[in-house]
């Protein structure tokens, strides 16, 4: 089945776009929404909200005659009941949030919470509310509706009001949404389904927490950007992979769980910084985080909590605990524990993809699973000083090329959805293999000292290992133990066998053939 080919032509698509954007009023931002709610807030009767029977009791009292002996006992009883209807802090907390919801719903706005943060749907996407600023808003709102000033101005009341808001506002997100590919743009939501892609209206139920800064335009071009990319990534296959890795940031795990972290590798003046800046501009700075790997893999989990509603985390270093369980979970896209300060820990299921930039690849543990998690794009072209343009990113943006870049990313997205993975690329495969070998001192020893695998010849481990130890001393690397040295050879397709002369490895020293015939 062809999942992503559309039969619509450009004219059909443009007609749909015009219909979607016609007569659409500008939607307010979260800040404007909160200002409107505050302006519309009026004092409320907290006592009546807390004790609904007050109306009935008050009405009954007007029907009774205090001069009639048979009514006097009832009047005393009702008076005592009304006197006992005292409004406490709990009532102010609950009914302040109830009144807030009432005003918002009347305007068609909806509040919710997700991964420990408050959100409001602004008609286009779910906009995250800054926690501290929102506490201040709640306090000012409570003053307007009649909460005593001595209470509403106190920081503990505002903290409790925020907690009450978070407990009363929860929107369940249907699991079925997780395997959809939805991209929020200025002129609508681009949805990719079995019959291809289409632009449609914004929907609250999509629970998209971002909006890209440009329109979807099927005719858009990006000549400046394409010229730049062809210069820094001359290989067409590498450029395909580049667009696919950007497209990957716009997907969720349920649809595209490829278990990849992307690395842009190059030693400087090679265009990778421009690529990273443009990715951030394309996706929107608010939708990108820049936490170091060390902070993302620490035990506290505070920074992990902040990548829950980001599209990508871009960082320029790969130091940190690459062998920690947290790193393995993040690299594989597995559910991972996170927490906000002073709050309970929670499990993060969908979170940012990862792109790292580095000059030198990190030295890491030697398992196949580890290396499989990395997709390395080599930026090997050094741009001469006279060709470098420090203002290139701004020129590309000012030329209005983001829509054109997005169109190329969309082609990459359709490829990875159709293939259920990234395209094959010899350059990516080669640098991955080289990284794997260079991270393993045993394999590097064999390469540098001129050994090659053999079907007929072997060398005793007792002969190889001292040479390997000497090699590691000269190279300044930590050697494997003798047992692990043999295991590393065996794990990397080199036959290791027990014979009457001891353990042997089927490798041949090409230089002087100091190997023993089997």
C-alpha positions in Angstrom: 0.0 0.0 0.0 1.3 3.5 -0.8 0.7 5.5 2.3 1.9 8.9 1.4 1.3 9.7 -2.2 -1.4 12.4 -2.8 -3.3 12.7 -6.1 -4.0 16.4 -5.5 -2.3 18.9 -7.7 -0.9 22.3 -6.5 -4.0 24.2 -7.6 -6.2 21.9 -5.5 -3.9 22.4 -2.5 -3.9 26.2 -2.8 -7.7 26.2 -3.0 -7.9 24.2 0.3 -5.4 26.6 1.9 -7.4 29.6 0.8 -10.6 28.1 2.2 -9.0 27.4 5.6 -7.5 30.9 6.0 -10.5 32.9 4.7 -12.2 35.2 7.2 -10.3 33.7 10.1 -9.9 36.2 13.0 -6.6 36.6 14.7 -6.5 34.2 17.7 -5.4 35.7 21.0 -2.2 34.7 22.7 -2.2 33.1 26.2 -1.2 36.5 27.7 -4.1 38.2 26.0 -6.5 35.5 27.1 -5.5 35.9 30.8 -5.8 39.7 30.5 -9.3 39.3 29.1 -10.3 36.9 31.9 -9.0 39.3 34.6 -10.9 42.2 33.0 -14.2 40.2 33.0 -13.8 39.0 36.5 -16.5 40.3 38.9 -17.1 39.7 42.7 -18.8 36.4 43.4 -20.8 35.2 46.5 -18.4 32.6 47.9 -20.7 31.9 50.8 -23.6 31.0 48.4 -21.2 28.9 46.2 -20.0 27.0 49.3 -23.5 26.6 50.8 -26.1 26.4 48.0 -29.0 25.9 50.5 -28.4 29.5 51.8 -30.9 30.8 49.1 -33.5 28.4 50.3 -33.0 29.2 54.0 -33.0 33.0 53.3 -36.2 32.7 51.3 -37.8 30.7 54.1 -36.9 33.3 56.7 -38.7 36.0 54.7 -41.8 33.9 54.9 -41.7 33.5 58.7 -43.1 36.0 61.2 -40.9 36.7 64.2 -43.9 37.7 66.2 -45.6 34.4 65.8 -44.6 32.0 68.5 -44.7 29.0 66.2 -42.2 30.6 63.8 -39.7 31.8 66.4 -38.0 28.5 66.9 -37.6 27.9 63.2 -36.1 31.5 62.8 -33.6 30.8 65.5 -32.7 27.5 63.9 -32.3 29.0 60.4 -30.3 31.9 61.8 -27.9 29.5 63.5 -27.5 27.5 60.3 -26.7 30.7 58.2 -24.3 31.9 60.9 -22.5 28.6 60.7 -22.0 28.9 57.0 -18.5 30.3 57.3 -16.3 30.6 54.2 -12.8 29.2 54.8 -9.6 29.1 52.7 -10.6 25.8 51.1 -13.8 27.4 49.7 -11.9 30.3 48.3 -9.4 28.0 46.6 -12.0 25.7 45.0 -14.5 28.3 43.9 -11.8 30.7 42.5 -10.8 28.0 40.1 -14.4 27.1 39.3 -15.1 30.8 38.5 -12.0 30.9 36.3 -13.2 27.9 34.4 -16.7 29.4 34.0 -15.4 32.6 32.4 -12.9 30.7 30.2 -15.6 28.2 28.9 -18.0 31.1 28.1 -15.3 32.4 25.8 -14.5 29.1 24.3 -11.1 28.7 26.0 -10.0 25.5 27.8 -7.4 25.0 30.5 -5.5 21.8 31.1 -2.3 20.4 32.5 0.4 18.1 31.0 3.6 16.8 32.4 3.3 19.1 35.4 2.7 22.3 33.5 -0.5 24.4 33.0 -1.7 25.0 29.4 -4.5 26.9 27.7 -5.9 26.2 24.2 -5.8 29.5 22.3 -7.7 28.4 19.2 -4.6 27.2 17.4 -2.5 25.2 19.8 -2.1 24.4 23.5 0.1 27.2 24.9 2.2 26.6 27.9 1.7 29.0 30.8 4.8 30.1 32.8 4.3 28.7 36.3 5.4 31.8 38.3 3.6 34.3 36.1 0.5 32.1 36.2 0.6 32.1 40.0 0.6 35.9 39.9 -2.3 35.9 37.5 -4.3 33.6 39.8 -3.7 35.8 42.8 -4.8 39.0 40.9 -7.9 37.1 39.6 -8.8 36.0 43.1 -8.7 39.7 44.2 -11.1 40.7 41.4 -13.7 38.0 42.4 -13.7 39.0 46.1 -11.1 36.9 47.9 -10.0 39.0 51.0 -6.8 40.9 50.1 -4.9 39.6 53.2 -5.4 36.1 51.8 -5.1 36.6 48.0 -1.9 38.6 48.3 -0.1 36.0 50.4 2.3 33.8 48.6 1.2 30.6 50.3 -2.4 31.2 49.1 -1.2 31.7 45.5 0.8 28.5 45.8 -2.2 26.6 47.0 -4.4 28.2 44.3 -2.0 27.0 41.7 -2.1 23.5 43.2 -5.9 23.6 43.1 -5.8 24.6 39.5 -3.5 21.7 38.6 -5.7 19.2 40.5 -9.0 20.4 38.8 -7.7 20.8 35.2 -6.8 17.5 33.6 -7.5 16.7 29.9 -7.2 13.1 28.9 -5.4 12.7 25.6 -6.7 9.8 23.5 -4.0 7.2 22.7 -5.1 7.2 19.1 -3.6 10.6 18.6 -0.1 9.4 19.4 0.3 7.5 16.1 -0.9 10.4 14.0 1.6 12.8 12.3 0.3 16.3 12.8 2.3 19.5 12.2 0.9 22.8 13.3 1.7 25.7 10.9 0.4 29.3 10.7 -2.3 28.5 8.1 -3.5 25.2 9.6 -2.6 21.7 10.8 -0.8 19.5 8.3 -2.0 15.9 8.7 -0.3 12.9 7.1 -2.5 9.8 6.8 -2.9 6.7 4.6 -4.1 8.8 1.7 -1.3 11.4 1.8 -0.9 14.7 3.4 -3.4 17.6 3.7 -3.8 20.9 5.5 -6.8 21.1 7.7 -8.3 23.3 10.5 -6.8 23.5 14.0 -8.3 21.2 16.6 -8.3 21.3 20.3 -8.3 17.5 20.5 -5.0 17.3 18.6 -3.3 18.6 21.8 -0.4 20.1 19.8 1.7 22.3 22.0 3.4 24.3 19.3 2.9 26.3 16.1 5.6 26.8 13.5 6.2 30.4 12.5 5.4 30.0 8.7 2.7 28.9 6.4 2.5 25.6 4.5 3.1 26.6 0.9 3.3 23.8 -1.7 5.0 26.1 -4.2 7.7 27.4 -1.7 11.4 27.3 -2.7 14.6 27.6 -0.8 17.4 28.4 -3.3 19.8 30.0 -0.8 19.4 27.2 1.7 19.8 24.5 -1.0 23.0 26.1 -2.3 24.4 26.2 1.3 23.5 22.5 1.9 25.0 21.3 -1.3 28.2 23.0 -0.4 28.5 21.5 3.1 27.0 18.1 2.3 28.0 17.4 -1.3 26.5 13.9 -1.2 22.8 13.7 -2.3 22.3 10.7 0.1 23.7 12.8 3.0 21.3 15.6 2.2 18.4 13.1 2.2 19.4 11.9 5.6 19.7 15.5 6.9 16.1 16.3 5.9 14.9 12.9 7.4 16.6 13.7 10.7 14.8 17.1 10.9 11.6 15.4 9.9 12.1 12.9 12.7 11.7 15.7 15.3 8.1 16.2 14.1 7.1 12.7 14.9 6.1 10.8 18.0 7.4 7.5 19.3 4.3 5.5 18.6 4.6 6.2 14.9 8.4 6.5 14.5 10.3 4.8 17.2 13.6 4.6 15.4 15.7 4.8 18.6 18.2 7.2 17.2 20.2 10.2 18.5 21.6 12.3 15.7 25.2 13.7 15.8 26.5 16.4 13.5 30.2 15.6 13.4 32.9 18.0 12.1 35.9 19.9 13.2 34.9 23.5 12.6 34.2 25.9 9.6 32.1 23.1 8.1 28.6 24.5 8.2 27.2 22.4 11.0 26.5 25.5 13.2 24.5 27.1 10.5 22.5 23.8 10.1 21.7 23.8 13.9 20.7 27.4 13.9 18.4 26.9 10.9 16.8 23.9 12.6 16.1 26.0 15.6 14.5 28.7 13.5 12.5 26.2 11.5 11.0 24.5 14.5 10.8 27.7 16.6 13.0 28.6 19.6 10.2 27.9 22.0 10.0 24.4 20.8 13.7 23.6 21.1 15.6 22.9 24.4 19.4 23.1 24.7 20.2 21.1 27.8 23.6 19.3 28.1 23.6 15.6 28.1 25.1 15.7 31.6 22.1 17.6 33.0 19.6 15.3 31.2 21.1 12.2 32.7 21.4 13.3 36.3 19.5 11.6 39.1 17.3 14.6 39.9 15.5 14.7 36.6 14.6 18.4 36.6 15.8 19.1 33.1 14.3 15.9 31.8 10.9 17.3 32.9 11.5 20.3 30.7 11.9 18.3 27.4 8.4 16.8 27.6 6.8 19.2 25.2 9.8 20.1 23.1 10.4 18.9 19.5 14.1 18.6 19.8 17.0 19.1 22.3 20.1 20.5 20.5 23.4 20.6 22.4 26.9 21.2 21.3 28.5 18.7 23.6 28.3 15.0 24.2 30.0 14.8 27.6 28.3 13.3 30.6 27.3 9.8 31.6 26.9 8.0 28.3 26.8 4.7 30.1 24.0 5.6 32.5 20.6 4.0 32.4 19.0 7.4 31.8 21.1 7.9 28.7 20.1 4.5 27.4 16.4 5.2 28.0 16.6 8.7 26.4 18.5 7.4 23.4 16.0 4.6 22.9 12.9 6.8 23.4 11.8 4.7 26.3 9.6 6.0 29.1 11.9 7.9 31.6 11.4 9.3 35.1 11.4 13.0 35.5 10.3 15.5 38.1 9.7 19.2 38.7 11.3 20.9 41.8 9.3 20.2 44.9 6.9 17.9 43.0 6.3 14.2 42.7 8.3 12.3 40.1 6.4 11.2 37.0 7.0 9.1 33.9 7.7 10.9 30.6 6.5 9.0 27.6 6.9 11.4 24.7 9.7 13.9 24.6 12.2 15.7 22.5 14.4 14.1 19.9 18.1 14.7 20.2 20.7 16.4 18.0 24.2 16.8 19.2 27.1 18.6 17.5 30.7 17.6 18.3 34.2 17.9 16.9 35.3 14.6 18.3 33.1 11.6 19.0 33.0 10.5 22.6 34.7 7.3 23.9 32.0 5.0 25.1 31.2 1.5 26.1 31.7 -1.2 23.5 28.3 -2.8 22.8 26.5 -3.1 19.5 23.3 -1.7 21.0 25.1 1.5 22.1 26.5 2.3 18.6 23.2 1.4 17.0 21.6 4.4 18.8 23.7 7.0 17.0 23.1 8.3 13.5 26.2 10.3 12.6 26.2 12.9 9.8 29.7 13.9 8.8 30.3 17.5 8.0 33.7 17.0 6.3 33.9 20.0 4.0 36.0 22.8 5.4 34.7 26.2 4.1 37.6 28.6 3.1 37.6 31.8 5.1 36.8 33.9 2.0 33.6 31.9 1.4 32.2 32.0 5.0 29.1 34.1 5.5 28.4 34.9 9.2 25.0 36.4 8.3 23.8 33.4 6.2 21.1 32.3 8.6 19.5 35.8 8.7 19.7 36.0 4.9 17.9 32.7 4.5 15.2 33.7 7.0 14.7 37.2 5.5 14.4 35.6 2.0 11.3 33.8 3.4 12.8 30.4 2.8 11.5 28.6 5.9 8.4 27.4 4.0 10.6 26.1 1.3 12.9 24.3 3.7 9.8 22.8 5.4 8.7 21.4 2.0 12.0 19.6 1.7 11.7 18.3 5.3 8.1 17.1 4.5 9.6 15.0 1.6 12.0 13.5 4.1 9.1 12.8 6.5 7.1 11.0 3.8 10.2 8.9 3.1 10.8 7.8 6.7 7.1 7.0 7.2 7.0 4.9 4.0 10.3 3.2 4.8 9.7 3.0 8.5 13.3 4.1 9.0 16.0 6.3 7.6 17.3 6.0 4.1 20.5 4.0 3.4 23.6 6.2 3.1 27.2 4.8 2.6 28.7 7.9 4.3 26.6 7.4 7.4 27.4 3.7 7.5 31.1 4.3 7.1 31.5 6.8 9.8 29.4 4.7 12.2 31.7 1.7 11.5 34.8 3.8 11.9 33.4 5.2 15.2 32.7 1.7 16.5 36.3 0.6 15.7 37.9 3.8 17.0 36.0 3.4 20.3 37.5 0.0 20.8 41.2 -0.2 21.7 41.4 -3.9 20.8 40.2 -3.2 17.2 42.3 -0.1 16.9 45.4 -2.1 17.9 44.7 -4.7 15.2 44.2 -2.0 12.5 47.2 0.1 13.5 49.6 -2.8 14.0 48.7 -4.4 10.6 46.6 -7.4 11.6 43.7 -8.6 9.5 41.2 -11.4 10.0 42.1 -14.8 8.5 40.4 -18.1 7.8 43.7 -20.1 7.9 46.1 -18.3 10.2 45.9 -17.6 13.9 48.0 -15.9 16.6 48.2 -16.9 20.2 46.5 -14.5 22.7 49.5 -14.8 24.9 51.5 -13.3 22.0 49.0 -10.6 21.1 48.1 -9.3 24.5 51.5 -8.0 25.6 51.8 -6.1 22.2 48.2 -4.8 22.8 49.2 -3.6 26.3 52.3 -1.8 24.9 50.1 -0.2 22.2 47.6 1.1 24.8 50.4 2.6 26.9 51.8 4.5 23.9 48.3 5.6 22.9 47.3 6.7 26.4 44.2 4.5 26.5 42.9 2.2 29.1 43.4 -1.5 28.0 41.0 -4.3 28.4 41.8 -7.2 30.7 43.2 -10.2 29.0 39.9 -12.0 29.2 37.9 -9.0 27.9 40.5 -8.5 25.2 39.6 -11.9 23.8 35.9 -11.3 24.3 36.1 -8.0 22.3 37.8 -9.8 19.4 35.1 -12.5 19.5 32.3 -10.0 19.6 33.6 -8.3 16.5 33.6 -11.2 14.1 37.1 -12.4 14.9 37.2 -16.1 15.7 38.7 -16.8 19.1 39.3 -20.5 19.9 40.8 -22.7 22.6 43.6 -24.9 21.2 46.4 -27.0 22.7 48.7 -23.9 22.6 46.1 -21.9 24.5 43.5 -19.4 23.3 44.1 -18.1 19.8 42.6 -15.4 17.5 42.3 -15.9 13.8 44.2 -12.8 12.7 47.2 -12.5 10.5 50.1 -10.0 10.8 50.4 -8.8 7.3 53.8 -7.2 7.7 56.0 -10.2 8.4 53.5 -13.1 8.5 54.4 -14.0 12.1 51.4 -16.3 12.3 51.3 -20.0 12.8 49.7 -22.2 10.1 46.6 -24.0 11.4 
